[in-house]
């Protein structure tokens, strides 16, 4: 399979929750992120080719909590064999300039 990514991605070392922006419920955890998309692991059945509104919470419970709001389209889903979980890839389609800059900063601050 050929690589389609045009932007570098960073793998997340820590647990980073992804919340449904409307219900404020955790729907999954961030696996990796780039300026144009991200991958999550979840145990919820989410449809492909669907637009979601998420809040990605980078520092839950801290006084300087960093969260980013994104509109993202689910592009693909892959079930994890022998598990109730699946990987889901998203393309970011709606994000403020400020939140996009935050992603860039976070990616730059994370080690390879």
ChimeraX commands (.cxc) that place a marker at each C-alpha (Angstrom):
marker #1 position 0.00,0.00,0.00 radius 0.5
marker #1 position 1.41,3.40,-0.93 radius 0.5
marker #1 position 1.74,6.17,1.64 radius 0.5
marker #1 position -0.82,8.94,1.08 radius 0.5
marker #1 position 0.15,11.27,3.93 radius 0.5
marker #1 position 1.59,14.61,2.94 radius 0.5
marker #1 position 2.25,15.87,6.49 radius 0.5
marker #1 position 4.31,14.37,9.30 radius 0.5
marker #1 position 2.38,12.73,12.10 radius 0.5
marker #1 position 3.26,12.26,15.73 radius 0.5
marker #1 position 2.42,9.17,17.73 radius 0.5
marker #1 position 0.91,9.89,21.14 radius 0.5
marker #1 position 2.75,8.43,24.11 radius 0.5
marker #1 position 0.13,9.41,26.70 radius 0.5
marker #1 position -3.60,8.84,26.91 radius 0.5
marker #1 position -5.34,11.69,25.13 radius 0.5
marker #1 position -9.13,11.59,25.23 radius 0.5
marker #1 position -11.32,12.52,22.29 radius 0.5
marker #1 position -14.76,13.76,23.32 radius 0.5
marker #1 position -17.94,14.12,21.32 radius 0.5
marker #1 position -18.37,17.92,21.30 radius 0.5
marker #1 position -22.14,17.72,21.78 radius 0.5
marker #1 position -22.41,15.13,24.58 radius 0.5
marker #1 position -18.98,15.75,26.16 radius 0.5
marker #1 position -18.57,11.94,26.40 radius 0.5
marker #1 position -15.27,10.20,25.63 radius 0.5
marker #1 position -15.54,8.38,22.29 radius 0.5
marker #1 position -11.93,7.25,21.97 radius 0.5
marker #1 position -8.26,7.96,22.47 radius 0.5
marker #1 position -5.83,9.69,20.15 radius 0.5
marker #1 position -3.23,7.39,18.56 radius 0.5
marker #1 position -1.47,9.87,16.25 radius 0.5
marker #1 position -2.05,13.31,14.80 radius 0.5
marker #1 position -0.89,15.59,12.00 radius 0.5
marker #1 position -2.02,19.02,10.87 radius 0.5
marker #1 position -4.50,17.41,8.48 radius 0.5
marker #1 position -5.80,14.37,10.35 radius 0.5
marker #1 position -5.61,11.91,13.20 radius 0.5
marker #1 position -6.25,8.31,14.18 radius 0.5
marker #1 position -8.19,7.18,17.23 radius 0.5
marker #1 position -8.77,3.87,18.94 radius 0.5
marker #1 position -12.31,3.31,20.18 radius 0.5
marker #1 position -14.73,0.65,21.30 radius 0.5
marker #1 position -17.70,2.52,19.85 radius 0.5
marker #1 position -19.17,1.72,16.46 radius 0.5
marker #1 position -18.73,4.92,14.45 radius 0.5
marker #1 position -19.73,5.14,10.79 radius 0.5
marker #1 position -17.28,5.75,7.96 radius 0.5
marker #1 position -17.65,8.81,5.71 radius 0.5
marker #1 position -19.37,10.75,8.46 radius 0.5
marker #1 position -18.59,14.19,9.89 radius 0.5
marker #1 position -18.07,14.49,13.64 radius 0.5
marker #1 position -17.42,17.39,15.99 radius 0.5
marker #1 position -14.73,16.46,18.54 radius 0.5
marker #1 position -12.82,18.01,21.39 radius 0.5
marker #1 position -9.32,16.58,21.79 radius 0.5
marker #1 position -8.20,17.03,25.41 radius 0.5
marker #1 position -4.40,17.06,25.76 radius 0.5
marker #1 position -4.11,17.87,29.49 radius 0.5
marker #1 position -7.22,16.67,31.34 radius 0.5
marker #1 position -7.62,17.89,34.90 radius 0.5
marker #1 position -4.75,20.38,34.84 radius 0.5
marker #1 position -5.17,24.11,35.35 radius 0.5
marker #1 position -3.59,24.78,31.95 radius 0.5
marker #1 position -5.70,22.21,30.11 radius 0.5
marker #1 position -5.19,22.29,26.38 radius 0.5
marker #1 position -8.09,21.21,24.21 radius 0.5
marker #1 position -8.68,21.51,20.51 radius 0.5
marker #1 position -12.04,21.53,18.73 radius 0.5
marker #1 position -12.19,19.93,15.30 radius 0.5
marker #1 position -14.70,18.93,12.70 radius 0.5
marker #1 position -13.44,15.68,11.21 radius 0.5
marker #1 position -14.60,13.19,8.60 radius 0.5
marker #1 position -14.12,9.49,9.27 radius 0.5
marker #1 position -12.26,8.01,6.31 radius 0.5
marker #1 position -11.70,4.39,7.27 radius 0.5
marker #1 position -12.27,1.91,10.06 radius 0.5
marker #1 position -10.31,-1.23,10.91 radius 0.5
marker #1 position -11.52,-3.64,13.57 radius 0.5
marker #1 position -8.87,-5.08,15.87 radius 0.5
marker #1 position -9.08,-8.85,15.62 radius 0.5
marker #1 position -10.05,-10.52,18.89 radius 0.5
marker #1 position -11.07,-7.21,20.44 radius 0.5
marker #1 position -14.11,-4.98,20.68 radius 0.5
marker #1 position -11.95,-2.03,19.64 radius 0.5
marker #1 position -11.19,-0.52,16.27 radius 0.5
marker #1 position -8.89,2.04,14.67 radius 0.5
marker #1 position -10.54,4.96,12.85 radius 0.5
marker #1 position -8.77,7.45,10.60 radius 0.5
marker #1 position -10.05,11.03,10.32 radius 0.5
marker #1 position -9.41,13.97,8.04 radius 0.5
marker #1 position -9.71,17.36,9.77 radius 0.5
marker #1 position -12.15,19.49,7.79 radius 0.5
marker #1 position -12.96,22.28,10.25 radius 0.5
marker #1 position -10.55,23.84,12.75 radius 0.5
marker #1 position -9.81,27.36,13.92 radius 0.5
marker #1 position -6.48,28.93,13.02 radius 0.5
marker #1 position -5.64,29.09,16.72 radius 0.5
marker #1 position -6.31,25.36,17.24 radius 0.5
marker #1 position -4.37,24.45,14.10 radius 0.5
marker #1 position -1.43,26.43,15.47 radius 0.5
marker #1 position -1.79,24.52,18.76 radius 0.5
marker #1 position -1.52,21.22,16.91 radius 0.5
marker #1 position 1.61,22.48,15.19 radius 0.5
marker #1 position 3.10,23.49,18.54 radius 0.5
marker #1 position 2.21,20.17,20.14 radius 0.5
marker #1 position 3.69,18.22,17.25 radius 0.5
marker #1 position 6.86,20.30,17.44 radius 0.5
marker #1 position 7.14,19.74,21.20 radius 0.5
marker #1 position 6.63,15.97,21.06 radius 0.5
marker #1 position 9.76,13.96,20.58 radius 0.5
marker #1 position 10.20,11.65,17.61 radius 0.5
marker link #1:1,2 radius 0.2
marker link #1:2,3 radius 0.2
marker link #1:3,4 radius 0.2
marker link #1:4,5 radius 0.2
marker link #1:5,6 radius 0.2
marker link #1:6,7 radius 0.2
marker link #1:7,8 radius 0.2
marker link #1:8,9 radius 0.2
marker link #1:9,10 radius 0.2
marker link #1:10,11 radius 0.2
marker link #1:11,12 radius 0.2
marker link #1:12,13 radius 0.2
marker link #1:13,14 radius 0.2
marker link #1:14,15 radius 0.2
marker link #1:15,16 radius 0.2
marker link #1:16,17 radius 0.2
marker link #1:17,18 radius 0.2
marker link #1:18,19 radius 0.2
marker link #1:19,20 radius 0.2
marker link #1:20,21 radius 0.2
marker link #1:21,22 radius 0.2
marker link #1:22,23 radius 0.2
marker link #1:23,24 radius 0.2
marker link #1:24,25 radius 0.2
marker link #1:25,26 radius 0.2
marker link #1:26,27 radius 0.2
marker link #1:27,28 radius 0.2
marker link #1:28,29 radius 0.2
marker link #1:29,30 radius 0.2
marker link #1:30,31 radius 0.2
marker link #1:31,32 radius 0.2
marker link #1:32,33 radius 0.2
marker link #1:33,34 radius 0.2
marker link #1:34,35 radius 0.2
marker link #1:35,36 radius 0.2
marker link #1:36,37 radius 0.2
marker link #1:37,38 radius 0.2
marker link #1:38,39 radius 0.2
marker link #1:39,40 radius 0.2
marker link #1:40,41 radius 0.2
marker link #1:41,42 radius 0.2
marker link #1:42,43 radius 0.2
marker link #1:43,44 radius 0.2
marker link #1:44,45 radius 0.2
marker link #1:45,46 radius 0.2
marker link #1:46,47 radius 0.2
marker link #1:47,48 radius 0.2
marker link #1:48,49 radius 0.2
marker link #1:49,50 radius 0.2
marker link #1:50,51 radius 0.2
marker link #1:51,52 radius 0.2
marker link #1:52,53 radius 0.2
marker link #1:53,54 radius 0.2
marker link #1:54,55 radius 0.2
marker link #1:55,56 radius 0.2
marker link #1:56,57 radius 0.2
marker link #1:57,58 radius 0.2
marker link #1:58,59 radius 0.2
marker link #1:59,60 radius 0.2
marker link #1:60,61 radius 0.2
marker link #1:61,62 radius 0.2
marker link #1:62,63 radius 0.2
marker link #1:63,64 radius 0.2
marker link #1:64,65 radius 0.2
marker link #1:65,66 radius 0.2
marker link #1:66,67 radius 0.2
marker link #1:67,68 radius 0.2
marker link #1:68,69 radius 0.2
marker link #1:69,70 radius 0.2
marker link #1:70,71 radius 0.2
marker link #1:71,72 radius 0.2
marker link #1:72,73 radius 0.2
marker link #1:73,74 radius 0.2
marker link #1:74,75 radius 0.2
marker link #1:75,76 radius 0.2
marker link #1:76,77 radius 0.2
marker link #1:77,78 radius 0.2
marker link #1:78,79 radius 0.2
marker link #1:79,80 radius 0.2
marker link #1:80,81 radius 0.2
marker link #1:81,82 radius 0.2
marker link #1:82,83 radius 0.2
marker link #1:83,84 radius 0.2
marker link #1:84,85 radius 0.2
marker link #1:85,86 radius 0.2
marker link #1:86,87 radius 0.2
marker link #1:87,88 radius 0.2
marker link #1:88,89 radius 0.2
marker link #1:89,90 radius 0.2
marker link #1:90,91 radius 0.2
marker link #1:91,92 radius 0.2
marker link #1:92,93 radius 0.2
marker link #1:93,94 radius 0.2
marker link #1:94,95 radius 0.2
marker link #1:95,96 radius 0.2
marker link #1:96,97 radius 0.2
marker link #1:97,98 radius 0.2
marker link #1:98,99 radius 0.2
marker link #1:99,100 radius 0.2
marker link #1:100,101 radius 0.2
marker link #1:101,102 radius 0.2
marker link #1:102,103 radius 0.2
marker link #1:103,104 radius 0.2
marker link #1:104,105 radius 0.2
marker link #1:105,106 radius 0.2
marker link #1:106,107 radius 0.2
marker link #1:107,108 radius 0.2
marker link #1:108,109 radius 0.2
marker link #1:109,110 radius 0.2
marker link #1:110,111 radius 0.2
marker link #1:111,112 radius 0.2
view
